[in-house]
Amino acid sequence: MIKLRLKRCGKKQRAIYRIVAIDVRSRREGRDLRRVGFYDQKNNQTYSNVPAILYFLEKGAQPTGTVHDILRKAELFQERIYD
């Protein structure tokens, strides 16, 4: 199973996180399948490669809770409102 999750990078006390598609059995710093974005919590910046994320979601990848919240704030998930 593939998950979209965060991978820690950067210096001490100045971490940034890459959003990666990775196998569930791999560790956090393990080899990723593809980098699909990054998140900098200090500057509140997010970059996401939308076609790559949508590709992995269509193939059945599951985002972790934190990645799901980041992508929702970036308005990647559109909620449908029914009248």
PDB file with SEQRES, HELIX, SHEET and CRYST1 records, atoms N, CA, C and O in Angstrom:
SEQRES   1 A   83  MET ILE LYS LEU ARG LEU LYS ARG CYS GLY LYS LYS GLN          
SEQRES   2 A   83  ARG ALA ILE TYR ARG ILE VAL ALA ILE ASP VAL ARG SER          
SEQRES   3 A   83  ARG ARG GLU GLY ARG ASP LEU ARG ARG VAL GLY PHE TYR          
SEQRES   4 A   83  ASP GLN LYS ASN ASN GLN THR TYR SER ASN VAL PRO ALA          
SEQRES   5 A   83  ILE LEU TYR PHE LEU GLU LYS GLY ALA GLN PRO THR GLY          
SEQRES   6 A   83  THR VAL HIS ASP ILE LEU ARG LYS ALA GLU LEU PHE GLN          
SEQRES   7 A   83  GLU ARG ILE TYR ASP                                          
HELIX    1 AA1 VAL A   50  GLU A   58  1                                   9    
HELIX    2 AA2 GLY A   65  LYS A   73  1                                   9    
SHEET    1 AA1 5 GLN A  45  SER A  48  0                                        
SHEET    2 AA1 5 ARG A  34  ASP A  40 -1                                        
SHEET    3 AA1 5 ARG A  14  ASP A  23 -1                                        
SHEET    4 AA1 5 ILE A   2  LYS A  11 -1                                        
SHEET    5 AA1 5 GLN A  62  PRO A  63  1                                        
CRYST1    1.000    1.000    1.000  90.00  90.00  90.00 P 1           1          
ATOM      1  N   MET A   1       0.837  -1.179   0.000  1.00  0.00           N  
ATOM      2  CA  MET A   1       0.000   0.000   0.000  1.00  0.00           C  
ATOM      3  C   MET A   1       0.880   1.240   0.000  1.00  0.00           C  
ATOM      4  O   MET A   1       1.938   1.269   0.629  1.00  0.00           O  
ATOM      5  N   ILE A   2       0.433   2.250  -0.706  1.00  0.00           N  
ATOM      6  CA  ILE A   2       1.180   3.497  -0.817  1.00  0.00           C  
ATOM      7  C   ILE A   2       0.472   4.573  -0.010  1.00  0.00           C  
ATOM      8  O   ILE A   2      -0.756   4.662  -0.013  1.00  0.00           O  
ATOM      9  N   LYS A   3       1.261   5.391   0.683  1.00  0.00           N  
ATOM     10  CA  LYS A   3       0.716   6.506   1.448  1.00  0.00           C  
ATOM     11  C   LYS A   3       1.387   7.795   1.012  1.00  0.00           C  
ATOM     12  O   LYS A   3       2.542   7.797   0.586  1.00  0.00           O  
ATOM     13  N   LEU A   4       0.657   8.879   1.122  1.00  0.00           N  
ATOM     14  CA  LEU A   4       1.229  10.210   0.966  1.00  0.00           C  
ATOM     15  C   LEU A   4       1.512  10.700   2.371  1.00  0.00           C  
ATOM     16  O   LEU A   4       0.591  10.884   3.167  1.00  0.00           O  
ATOM     17  N   ARG A   5       2.791  10.915   2.683  1.00  0.00           N  
ATOM     18  CA  ARG A   5       3.132  11.341   4.030  1.00  0.00           C  
ATOM     19  C   ARG A   5       4.299  12.303   4.022  1.00  0.00           C  
ATOM     20  O   ARG A   5       4.884  12.573   2.973  1.00  0.00           O  
ATOM     21  N   LEU A   6       4.641  12.826   5.199  1.00  0.00           N  
ATOM     22  CA  LEU A   6       5.694  13.822   5.328  1.00  0.00           C  
ATOM     23  C   LEU A   6       7.037  13.148   5.573  1.00  0.00           C  
ATOM     24  O   LEU A   6       7.130  12.130   6.259  1.00  0.00           O  
ATOM     25  N   LYS A   7       8.064  13.741   4.999  1.00  0.00           N  
ATOM     26  CA  LYS A   7       9.436  13.283   5.181  1.00  0.00           C  
ATOM     27  C   LYS A   7      10.236  14.479   5.661  1.00  0.00           C  
ATOM     28  O   LYS A   7      10.285  15.501   4.977  1.00  0.00           O  
ATOM     29  N   ARG A   8      10.857  14.373   6.812  1.00  0.00           N  
ATOM     30  CA  ARG A   8      11.539  15.505   7.426  1.00  0.00           C  
ATOM     31  C   ARG A   8      12.880  15.781   6.753  1.00  0.00           C  
ATOM     32  O   ARG A   8      13.655  14.866   6.475  1.00  0.00           O  
ATOM     33  N   CYS A   9      13.138  17.083   6.493  1.00  0.00           N  
ATOM     34  CA  CYS A   9      14.403  17.543   5.921  1.00  0.00           C  
ATOM     35  C   CYS A   9      14.788  18.836   6.624  1.00  0.00           C  
ATOM     36  O   CYS A   9      14.030  19.351   7.446  1.00  0.00           O  
ATOM     37  N   GLY A  10      15.954  19.355   6.306  1.00  0.00           N  
ATOM     38  CA  GLY A  10      16.362  20.640   6.855  1.00  0.00           C  
ATOM     39  C   GLY A  10      17.316  20.504   8.015  1.00  0.00           C  
ATOM     40  O   GLY A  10      17.820  19.419   8.306  1.00  0.00           O  
ATOM     41  N   LYS A  11      17.559  21.628   8.677  1.00  0.00           N  
ATOM     42  CA  LYS A  11      18.495  21.694   9.790  1.00  0.00           C  
ATOM     43  C   LYS A  11      17.788  21.469  11.122  1.00  0.00           C  
ATOM     44  O   LYS A  11      16.563  21.369  11.190  1.00  0.00           O  
ATOM     45  N   LYS A  12      18.587  21.393  12.169  1.00  0.00           N  
ATOM     46  CA  LYS A  12      18.017  21.334  13.508  1.00  0.00           C  
ATOM     47  C   LYS A  12      17.255  22.617  13.774  1.00  0.00           C  
ATOM     48  O   LYS A  12      17.680  23.699  13.369  1.00  0.00           O  
ATOM     49  N   GLN A  13      16.143  22.494  14.449  1.00  0.00           N  
ATOM     50  CA  GLN A  13      15.296  23.635  14.800  1.00  0.00           C  
ATOM     51  C   GLN A  13      14.759  24.390  13.585  1.00  0.00           C  
ATOM     52  O   GLN A  13      14.141  25.441  13.752  1.00  0.00           O  
ATOM     53  N   ARG A  14      14.974  23.892  12.381  1.00  0.00           N  
ATOM     54  CA  ARG A  14      14.520  24.572  11.156  1.00  0.00           C  
ATOM     55  C   ARG A  14      14.088  23.509  10.146  1.00  0.00           C  
ATOM     56  O   ARG A  14      14.599  23.448   9.028  1.00  0.00           O  
ATOM     57  N   ALA A  15      13.152  22.688  10.559  1.00  0.00           N  
ATOM     58  CA  ALA A  15      12.738  21.569   9.726  1.00  0.00           C  
ATOM     59  C   ALA A  15      11.750  22.016   8.657  1.00  0.00           C  
ATOM     60  O   ALA A  15      10.888  22.862   8.894  1.00  0.00           O  
ATOM     61  N   ILE A  16      11.895  21.435   7.492  1.00  0.00           N  
ATOM     62  CA  ILE A  16      10.869  21.516   6.459  1.00  0.00           C  
ATOM     63  C   ILE A  16      10.501  20.076   6.126  1.00  0.00           C  
ATOM     64  O   ILE A  16      11.260  19.150   6.412  1.00  0.00           O  
ATOM     65  N   TYR A  17       9.357  19.900   5.533  1.00  0.00           N  
ATOM     66  CA  TYR A  17       8.866  18.558   5.264  1.00  0.00           C  
ATOM     67  C   TYR A  17       8.541  18.407   3.794  1.00  0.00           C  
ATOM     68  O   TYR A  17       7.911  19.279   3.196  1.00  0.00           O  
ATOM     69  N   ARG A  18       8.967  17.311   3.219  1.00  0.00           N  
ATOM     70  CA  ARG A  18       8.580  16.967   1.856  1.00  0.00           C  
ATOM     71  C   ARG A  18       7.340  16.092   1.929  1.00  0.00           C  
ATOM     72  O   ARG A  18       7.218  15.236   2.805  1.00  0.00           O  
ATOM     73  N   ILE A  19       6.435  16.316   1.010  1.00  0.00           N  
ATOM     74  CA  ILE A  19       5.280  15.431   0.876  1.00  0.00           C  
ATOM     75  C   ILE A  19       5.667  14.395  -0.167  1.00  0.00           C  
ATOM     76  O   ILE A  19       5.932  14.737  -1.319  1.00  0.00           O  
ATOM     77  N   VAL A  20       5.700  13.133   0.235  1.00  0.00           N  
ATOM     78  CA  VAL A  20       6.182  12.074  -0.653  1.00  0.00           C  
ATOM     79  C   VAL A  20       5.173  10.941  -0.737  1.00  0.00           C  
ATOM     80  O   VAL A  20       4.378  10.721   0.177  1.00  0.00           O  
ATOM     81  N   ALA A  21       5.223  10.233  -1.846  1.00  0.00           N  
ATOM     82  CA  ALA A  21       4.506   8.977  -1.992  1.00  0.00           C  
ATOM     83  C   ALA A  21       5.500   7.879  -1.623  1.00  0.00           C  
ATOM     84  O   ALA A  21       6.577   7.780  -2.211  1.00  0.00           O  
ATOM     85  N   ILE A  22       5.128   7.063  -0.651  1.00  0.00           N  
ATOM     86  CA  ILE A  22       6.072   6.090  -0.108  1.00  0.00           C  
ATOM     87  C   ILE A  22       5.315   4.821   0.286  1.00  0.00           C  
ATOM     88  O   ILE A  22       4.129   4.866   0.609  1.00  0.00           O  
ATOM     89  N   ASP A  23       6.015   3.703   0.253  1.00  0.00           N  
ATOM     90  CA  ASP A  23       5.424   2.436   0.666  1.00  0.00           C  
ATOM     91  C   ASP A  23       5.212   2.458   2.179  1.00  0.00           C  
ATOM     92  O   ASP A  23       6.018   3.033   2.912  1.00  0.00           O  
ATOM     93  N   VAL A  24       4.147   1.842   2.641  1.00  0.00           N  
ATOM     94  CA  VAL A  24       3.786   1.858   4.056  1.00  0.00           C  
ATOM     95  C   VAL A  24       4.872   1.230   4.922  1.00  0.00           C  
ATOM     96  O   VAL A  24       5.096   1.664   6.052  1.00  0.00           O  
ATOM     97  N   ARG A  25       5.537   0.223   4.402  1.00  0.00           N  
ATOM     98  CA  ARG A  25       6.517  -0.504   5.202  1.00  0.00           C  
ATOM     99  C   ARG A  25       7.836   0.233   5.350  1.00  0.00           C  
ATOM    100  O   ARG A  25       8.692  -0.206   6.118  1.00  0.00           O  
ATOM    101  N   SER A  26       8.031   1.346   4.638  1.00  0.00           N  
ATOM    102  CA  SER A  26       9.278   2.106   4.725  1.00  0.00           C  
ATOM    103  C   SER A  26       9.255   3.029   5.936  1.00  0.00           C  
ATOM    104  O   SER A  26       8.195   3.442   6.406  1.00  0.00           O  
ATOM    105  N   ARG A  27      10.436   3.338   6.423  1.00  0.00           N  
ATOM    106  CA  ARG A  27      10.523   4.268   7.544  1.00  0.00           C  
ATOM    107  C   ARG A  27      10.372   5.701   7.051  1.00  0.00           C  
ATOM    108  O   ARG A  27      10.286   5.935   5.845  1.00  0.00           O  
ATOM    109  N   ARG A  28      10.340   6.652   7.962  1.00  0.00           N  
ATOM    110  CA  ARG A  28      10.078   8.047   7.601  1.00  0.00           C  
ATOM    111  C   ARG A  28      11.136   8.602   6.659  1.00  0.00           C  
ATOM    112  O   ARG A  28      10.799   9.318   5.716  1.00  0.00           O  
ATOM    113  N   GLU A  29      12.388   8.294   6.886  1.00  0.00           N  
ATOM    114  CA  GLU A  29      13.453   8.785   6.017  1.00  0.00           C  
ATOM    115  C   GLU A  29      13.815   7.785   4.924  1.00  0.00           C  
ATOM    116  O   GLU A  29      14.859   7.916   4.285  1.00  0.00           O  
ATOM    117  N   GLY A  30      12.968   6.799   4.706  1.00  0.00           N  
ATOM    118  CA  GLY A  30      13.244   5.764   3.722  1.00  0.00           C  
ATOM    119  C   GLY A  30      13.132   6.266   2.295  1.00  0.00           C  
ATOM    120  O   GLY A  30      12.845   7.435   2.040  1.00  0.00           O  
ATOM    121  N   ARG A  31      13.367   5.350   1.381  1.00  0.00           N  
ATOM    122  CA  ARG A  31      13.336   5.700  -0.041  1.00  0.00           C  
ATOM    123  C   ARG A  31      11.902   5.923  -0.498  1.00  0.00           C  
ATOM    124  O   ARG A  31      11.039   5.061  -0.334  1.00  0.00           O  
ATOM    125  N   ASP A  32      11.664   7.105  -1.080  1.00  0.00           N  
ATOM    126  CA  ASP A  32      10.320   7.421  -1.533  1.00  0.00           C  
ATOM    127  C   ASP A  32      10.146   7.061  -2.998  1.00  0.00           C  
ATOM    128  O   ASP A  32      11.120   6.947  -3.741  1.00  0.00           O  
ATOM    129  N   LEU A  33       8.891   6.884  -3.406  1.00  0.00           N  
ATOM    130  CA  LEU A  33       8.590   6.598  -4.808  1.00  0.00           C  
ATOM    131  C   LEU A  33       8.659   7.874  -5.645  1.00  0.00           C  
ATOM    132  O   LEU A  33       9.183   7.880  -6.759  1.00  0.00           O  
ATOM    133  N   ARG A  34       8.114   8.962  -5.076  1.00  0.00           N  
ATOM    134  CA  ARG A  34       8.127  10.236  -5.787  1.00  0.00           C  
ATOM    135  C   ARG A  34       7.858  11.371  -4.814  1.00  0.00           C  
ATOM    136  O   ARG A  34       7.042  11.239  -3.902  1.00  0.00           O  
ATOM    137  N   ARG A  35       8.550  12.490  -5.013  1.00  0.00           N  
ATOM    138  CA  ARG A  35       8.282  13.692  -4.228  1.00  0.00           C  
ATOM    139  C   ARG A  35       7.151  14.451  -4.907  1.00  0.00           C  
ATOM    140  O   ARG A  35       7.215  14.727  -6.105  1.00  0.00           O  
ATOM    141  N   VAL A  36       6.126  14.785  -4.150  1.00  0.00           N  
ATOM    142  CA  VAL A  36       4.974  15.454  -4.744  1.00  0.00           C  
ATOM    143  C   VAL A  36       4.721  16.834  -4.154  1.00  0.00           C  
ATOM    144  O   VAL A  36       3.726  17.470  -4.503  1.00  0.00           O  
ATOM    145  N   GLY A  37       5.579  17.310  -3.280  1.00  0.00           N  
ATOM    146  CA  GLY A  37       5.407  18.653  -2.737  1.00  0.00           C  
ATOM    147  C   GLY A  37       6.259  18.863  -1.507  1.00  0.00           C  
ATOM    148  O   GLY A  37       7.029  17.984  -1.120  1.00  0.00           O  
ATOM    149  N   PHE A  38       6.121  20.046  -0.878  1.00  0.00           N  
ATOM    150  CA  PHE A  38       6.784  20.294   0.384  1.00  0.00           C  
ATOM    151  C   PHE A  38       5.922  21.196   1.251  1.00  0.00           C  
ATOM    152  O   PHE A  38       5.001  21.856   0.769  1.00  0.00           O  
ATOM    153  N   TYR A  39       6.242  21.209   2.549  1.00  0.00           N  
ATOM    154  CA  TYR A  39       5.511  22.013   3.516  1.00  0.00           C  
ATOM    155  C   TYR A  39       6.508  22.616   4.480  1.00  0.00           C  
ATOM    156  O   TYR A  39       7.296  21.900   5.097  1.00  0.00           O  
ATOM    157  N   ASP A  40       6.477  23.934   4.611  1.00  0.00           N  
ATOM    158  CA  ASP A  40       7.326  24.649   5.557  1.00  0.00           C  
ATOM    159  C   ASP A  40       6.409  25.249   6.606  1.00  0.00           C  
ATOM    160  O   ASP A  40       5.692  26.213   6.336  1.00  0.00           O  
ATOM    161  N   GLN A  41       6.432  24.679   7.804  1.00  0.00           N  
ATOM    162  CA  GLN A  41       5.491  25.117   8.824  1.00  0.00           C  
ATOM    163  C   GLN A  41       5.875  26.450   9.444  1.00  0.00           C  
ATOM    164  O   GLN A  41       5.005  27.158   9.951  1.00  0.00           O  
ATOM    165  N   LYS A  42       7.144  26.809   9.418  1.00  0.00           N  
ATOM    166  CA  LYS A  42       7.547  28.097   9.982  1.00  0.00           C  
ATOM    167  C   LYS A  42       7.031  29.265   9.167  1.00  0.00           C  
ATOM    168  O   LYS A  42       6.506  30.229   9.724  1.00  0.00           O  
ATOM    169  N   ASN A  43       7.174  29.188   7.857  1.00  0.00           N  
ATOM    170  CA  ASN A  43       6.717  30.255   6.973  1.00  0.00           C  
ATOM    171  C   ASN A  43       5.316  29.997   6.433  1.00  0.00           C  
ATOM    172  O   ASN A  43       4.778  30.802   5.674  1.00  0.00           O  
ATOM    173  N   ASN A  44       4.732  28.875   6.827  1.00  0.00           N  
ATOM    174  CA  ASN A  44       3.394  28.482   6.386  1.00  0.00           C  
ATOM    175  C   ASN A  44       3.292  28.472   4.857  1.00  0.00           C  
ATOM    176  O   ASN A  44       2.344  29.011   4.287  1.00  0.00           O  
ATOM    177  N   GLN A  45       4.272  27.858   4.205  1.00  0.00           N  
ATOM    178  CA  GLN A  45       4.300  27.739   2.756  1.00  0.00           C  
ATOM    179  C   GLN A  45       4.051  26.288   2.369  1.00  0.00           C  
ATOM    180  O   GLN A  45       4.523  25.361   3.028  1.00  0.00           O  
ATOM    181  N   THR A  46       3.309  26.113   1.302  1.00  0.00           N  
ATOM    182  CA  THR A  46       3.039  24.782   0.783  1.00  0.00           C  
ATOM    183  C   THR A  46       3.181  24.810  -0.724  1.00  0.00           C  
ATOM    184  O   THR A  46       2.688  25.721  -1.389  1.00  0.00           O  
ATOM    185  N   TYR A  47       3.858  23.806  -1.261  1.00  0.00           N  
ATOM    186  CA  TYR A  47       3.908  23.610  -2.699  1.00  0.00           C  
ATOM    187  C   TYR A  47       3.471  22.182  -2.954  1.00  0.00           C  
ATOM    188  O   TYR A  47       3.947  21.254  -2.300  1.00  0.00           O  
ATOM    189  N   SER A  48       2.572  22.005  -3.897  1.00  0.00           N  
ATOM    190  CA  SER A  48       2.144  20.648  -4.219  1.00  0.00           C  
ATOM    191  C   SER A  48       2.044  20.478  -5.722  1.00  0.00           C  
ATOM    192  O   SER A  48       1.540  21.351  -6.428  1.00  0.00           O  
ATOM    193  N   ASN A  49       2.527  19.348  -6.200  1.00  0.00           N  
ATOM    194  CA  ASN A  49       2.438  18.973  -7.596  1.00  0.00           C  
ATOM    195  C   ASN A  49       1.093  18.275  -7.777  1.00  0.00           C  
ATOM    196  O   ASN A  49       0.983  17.062  -7.598  1.00  0.00           O  
ATOM    197  N   VAL A  50       0.089  19.042  -8.130  1.00  0.00           N  
ATOM    198  CA  VAL A  50      -1.289  18.552  -8.152  1.00  0.00           C  
ATOM    199  C   VAL A  50      -1.476  17.353  -9.081  1.00  0.00           C  
ATOM    200  O   VAL A  50      -2.109  16.382  -8.665  1.00  0.00           O  
ATOM    201  N   PRO A  51      -0.962  17.361 -10.321  1.00  0.00           N  
ATOM    202  CA  PRO A  51      -1.164  16.163 -11.159  1.00  0.00           C  
ATOM    203  C   PRO A  51      -0.563  14.893 -10.552  1.00  0.00           C  
ATOM    204  O   PRO A  51      -1.147  13.816 -10.669  1.00  0.00           O  
ATOM    205  N   ALA A  52       0.588  15.011  -9.911  1.00  0.00           N  
ATOM    206  CA  ALA A  52       1.206  13.831  -9.299  1.00  0.00           C  
ATOM    207  C   ALA A  52       0.395  13.347  -8.107  1.00  0.00           C  
ATOM    208  O   ALA A  52       0.232  12.142  -7.917  1.00  0.00           O  
ATOM    209  N   ILE A  53      -0.113  14.272  -7.305  1.00  0.00           N  
ATOM    210  CA  ILE A  53      -0.922  13.887  -6.150  1.00  0.00           C  
ATOM    211  C   ILE A  53      -2.206  13.205  -6.605  1.00  0.00           C  
ATOM    212  O   ILE A  53      -2.591  12.169  -6.064  1.00  0.00           O  
ATOM    213  N   LEU A  54      -2.857  13.782  -7.587  1.00  0.00           N  
ATOM    214  CA  LEU A  54      -4.090  13.182  -8.093  1.00  0.00           C  
ATOM    215  C   LEU A  54      -3.834  11.811  -8.712  1.00  0.00           C  
ATOM    216  O   LEU A  54      -4.671  10.915  -8.602  1.00  0.00           O  
ATOM    217  N   TYR A  55      -2.681  11.643  -9.363  1.00  0.00           N  
ATOM    218  CA  TYR A  55      -2.321  10.343  -9.943  1.00  0.00           C  
ATOM    219  C   TYR A  55      -2.237   9.279  -8.847  1.00  0.00           C  
ATOM    220  O   TYR A  55      -2.796   8.191  -8.992  1.00  0.00           O  
ATOM    221  N   PHE A  56      -1.540   9.591  -7.753  1.00  0.00           N  
ATOM    222  CA  PHE A  56      -1.392   8.610  -6.677  1.00  0.00           C  
ATOM    223  C   PHE A  56      -2.711   8.363  -5.956  1.00  0.00           C  
ATOM    224  O   PHE A  56      -2.984   7.236  -5.545  1.00  0.00           O  
ATOM    225  N   LEU A  57      -3.536   9.401  -5.795  1.00  0.00           N  
ATOM    226  CA  LEU A  57      -4.833   9.206  -5.155  1.00  0.00           C  
ATOM    227  C   LEU A  57      -5.744   8.328  -6.005  1.00  0.00           C  
ATOM    228  O   LEU A  57      -6.502   7.520  -5.468  1.00  0.00           O  
ATOM    229  N   GLU A  58      -5.674   8.481  -7.336  1.00  0.00           N  
ATOM    230  CA  GLU A  58      -6.467   7.627  -8.222  1.00  0.00           C  
ATOM    231  C   GLU A  58      -6.005   6.185  -8.174  1.00  0.00           C  
ATOM    232  O   GLU A  58      -6.810   5.271  -8.352  1.00  0.00           O  
ATOM    233  N   LYS A  59      -4.722   5.968  -7.936  1.00  0.00           N  
ATOM    234  CA  LYS A  59      -4.188   4.609  -7.855  1.00  0.00           C  
ATOM    235  C   LYS A  59      -4.433   3.965  -6.491  1.00  0.00           C  
ATOM    236  O   LYS A  59      -4.072   2.807  -6.283  1.00  0.00           O  
ATOM    237  N   GLY A  60      -5.049   4.711  -5.550  1.00  0.00           N  
ATOM    238  CA  GLY A  60      -5.395   4.122  -4.260  1.00  0.00           C  
ATOM    239  C   GLY A  60      -4.510   4.526  -3.108  1.00  0.00           C  
ATOM    240  O   GLY A  60      -4.613   3.940  -2.030  1.00  0.00           O  
ATOM    241  N   ALA A  61      -3.647   5.499  -3.290  1.00  0.00           N  
ATOM    242  CA  ALA A  61      -2.795   5.953  -2.194  1.00  0.00           C  
ATOM    243  C   ALA A  61      -3.641   6.656  -1.142  1.00  0.00           C  
ATOM    244  O   ALA A  61      -4.601   7.353  -1.470  1.00  0.00           O  
ATOM    245  N   GLN A  62      -3.281   6.469   0.122  1.00  0.00           N  
ATOM    246  CA  GLN A  62      -4.002   7.077   1.226  1.00  0.00           C  
ATOM    247  C   GLN A  62      -3.136   8.163   1.862  1.00  0.00           C  
ATOM    248  O   GLN A  62      -2.008   7.875   2.262  1.00  0.00           O  
ATOM    249  N   PRO A  63      -3.625   9.406   1.971  1.00  0.00           N  
ATOM    250  CA  PRO A  63      -2.851  10.432   2.676  1.00  0.00           C  
ATOM    251  C   PRO A  63      -2.972  10.241   4.180  1.00  0.00           C  
ATOM    252  O   PRO A  63      -4.010   9.810   4.681  1.00  0.00           O  
ATOM    253  N   THR A  64      -1.902  10.565   4.893  1.00  0.00           N  
ATOM    254  CA  THR A  64      -1.981  10.543   6.350  1.00  0.00           C  
ATOM    255  C   THR A  64      -2.846  11.705   6.800  1.00  0.00           C  
ATOM    256  O   THR A  64      -3.207  12.557   5.989  1.00  0.00           O  
ATOM    257  N   GLY A  65      -3.178  11.750   8.063  1.00  0.00           N  
ATOM    258  CA  GLY A  65      -4.034  12.807   8.579  1.00  0.00           C  
ATOM    259  C   GLY A  65      -3.459  14.196   8.373  1.00  0.00           C  
ATOM    260  O   GLY A  65      -4.171  15.117   7.973  1.00  0.00           O  
ATOM    261  N   THR A  66      -2.171  14.346   8.648  1.00  0.00           N  
ATOM    262  CA  THR A  66      -1.529  15.648   8.503  1.00  0.00           C  
ATOM    263  C   THR A  66      -1.473  16.075   7.051  1.00  0.00           C  
ATOM    264  O   THR A  66      -1.755  17.232   6.740  1.00  0.00           O  
ATOM    265  N   VAL A  67      -1.118  15.171   6.158  1.00  0.00           N  
ATOM    266  CA  VAL A  67      -1.055  15.495   4.734  1.00  0.00           C  
ATOM    267  C   VAL A  67      -2.450  15.811   4.214  1.00  0.00           C  
ATOM    268  O   VAL A  67      -2.613  16.703   3.381  1.00  0.00           O  
ATOM    269  N   HIS A  68      -3.443  15.100   4.688  1.00  0.00           N  
ATOM    270  CA  HIS A  68      -4.819  15.375   4.266  1.00  0.00           C  
ATOM    271  C   HIS A  68      -5.217  16.791   4.667  1.00  0.00           C  
ATOM    272  O   HIS A  68      -5.832  17.508   3.877  1.00  0.00           O  
ATOM    273  N   ASP A  69      -4.873  17.202   5.889  1.00  0.00           N  
ATOM    274  CA  ASP A  69      -5.187  18.558   6.334  1.00  0.00           C  
ATOM    275  C   ASP A  69      -4.451  19.614   5.512  1.00  0.00           C  
ATOM    276  O   ASP A  69      -5.022  20.655   5.187  1.00  0.00           O  
ATOM    277  N   ILE A  70      -3.191  19.354   5.176  1.00  0.00           N  
ATOM    278  CA  ILE A  70      -2.413  20.295   4.364  1.00  0.00           C  
ATOM    279  C   ILE A  70      -3.018  20.431   2.979  1.00  0.00           C  
ATOM    280  O   ILE A  70      -3.143  21.540   2.461  1.00  0.00           O  
ATOM    281  N   LEU A  71      -3.393  19.317   2.377  1.00  0.00           N  
ATOM    282  CA  LEU A  71      -3.981  19.358   1.043  1.00  0.00           C  
ATOM    283  C   LEU A  71      -5.374  19.987   1.057  1.00  0.00           C  
ATOM    284  O   LEU A  71      -5.773  20.631   0.087  1.00  0.00           O  
ATOM    285  N   ARG A  72      -6.109  19.805   2.146  1.00  0.00           N  
ATOM    286  CA  ARG A  72      -7.422  20.426   2.248  1.00  0.00           C  
ATOM    287  C   ARG A  72      -7.288  21.944   2.368  1.00  0.00           C  
ATOM    288  O   ARG A  72      -8.080  22.680   1.779  1.00  0.00           O  
ATOM    289  N   LYS A  73      -6.297  22.419   3.123  1.00  0.00           N  
ATOM    290  CA  LYS A  73      -6.053  23.860   3.229  1.00  0.00           C  
ATOM    291  C   LYS A  73      -5.613  24.445   1.896  1.00  0.00           C  
ATOM    292  O   LYS A  73      -5.887  25.608   1.599  1.00  0.00           O  
ATOM    293  N   ALA A  74      -4.929  23.637   1.097  1.00  0.00           N  
ATOM    294  CA  ALA A  74      -4.514  24.083  -0.238  1.00  0.00           C  
ATOM    295  C   ALA A  74      -5.651  23.935  -1.242  1.00  0.00           C  
ATOM    296  O   ALA A  74      -5.462  24.158  -2.438  1.00  0.00           O  
ATOM    297  N   GLU A  75      -6.834  23.558  -0.754  1.00  0.00           N  
ATOM    298  CA  GLU A  75      -8.050  23.417  -1.549  1.00  0.00           C  
ATOM    299  C   GLU A  75      -7.912  22.399  -2.677  1.00  0.00           C  
ATOM    300  O   GLU A  75      -8.448  22.587  -3.769  1.00  0.00           O  
ATOM    301  N   LEU A  76      -7.191  21.323  -2.397  1.00  0.00           N  
ATOM    302  CA  LEU A  76      -7.077  20.247  -3.373  1.00  0.00           C  
ATOM    303  C   LEU A  76      -8.322  19.370  -3.350  1.00  0.00           C  
ATOM    304  O   LEU A  76      -8.767  18.874  -4.385  1.00  0.00           O  
ATOM    305  N   PHE A  77      -8.877  19.186  -2.154  1.00  0.00           N  
ATOM    306  CA  PHE A  77     -10.107  18.415  -2.019  1.00  0.00           C  
ATOM    307  C   PHE A  77     -11.282  19.377  -2.045  1.00  0.00           C  
ATOM    308  O   PHE A  77     -11.384  20.266  -1.200  1.00  0.00           O  
ATOM    309  N   GLN A  78     -12.153  19.201  -2.999  1.00  0.00           N  
ATOM    310  CA  GLN A  78     -13.341  20.040  -3.094  1.00  0.00           C  
ATOM    311  C   GLN A  78     -14.523  19.283  -2.500  1.00  0.00           C  
ATOM    312  O   GLN A  78     -14.868  18.187  -2.943  1.00  0.00           O  
ATOM    313  N   GLU A  79     -15.132  19.889  -1.493  1.00  0.00           N  
ATOM    314  CA  GLU A  79     -16.299  19.259  -0.891  1.00  0.00           C  
ATOM    315  C   GLU A  79     -17.528  19.609  -1.709  1.00  0.00           C  
ATOM    316  O   GLU A  79     -17.729  20.761  -2.093  1.00  0.00           O  
ATOM    317  N   ARG A  80     -18.332  18.618  -1.966  1.00  0.00           N  
ATOM    318  CA  ARG A  80     -19.547  18.837  -2.742  1.00  0.00           C  
ATOM    319  C   ARG A  80     -20.695  19.167  -1.795  1.00  0.00           C  
ATOM    320  O   ARG A  80     -20.896  18.496  -0.783  1.00  0.00           O  
ATOM    321  N   ILE A  81     -21.427  20.189  -2.135  1.00  0.00           N  
ATOM    322  CA  ILE A  81     -22.572  20.595  -1.339  1.00  0.00           C  
ATOM    323  C   ILE A  81     -23.829  20.284  -2.139  1.00  0.00           C  
ATOM    324  O   ILE A  81     -23.999  20.770  -3.257  1.00  0.00           O  
ATOM    325  N   TYR A  82     -24.696  19.482  -1.567  1.00  0.00           N  
ATOM    326  CA  TYR A  82     -25.922  19.102  -2.243  1.00  0.00           C  
ATOM    327  C   TYR A  82     -27.066  19.922  -1.675  1.00  0.00           C  
ATOM    328  O   TYR A  82     -27.176  20.091  -0.460  1.00  0.00           O  
ATOM    329  N   ASP A  83     -27.909  20.426  -2.546  1.00  0.00           N  
ATOM    330  CA  ASP A  83     -29.068  21.225  -2.109  1.00  0.00           C  
ATOM    331  C   ASP A  83     -30.225  20.330  -1.763  1.00  0.00           C  
ATOM    332  O   ASP A  83     -31.287  20.817  -1.376  1.00  0.00           O  
TER     333      ASP A  83                                                      
END                                                                             
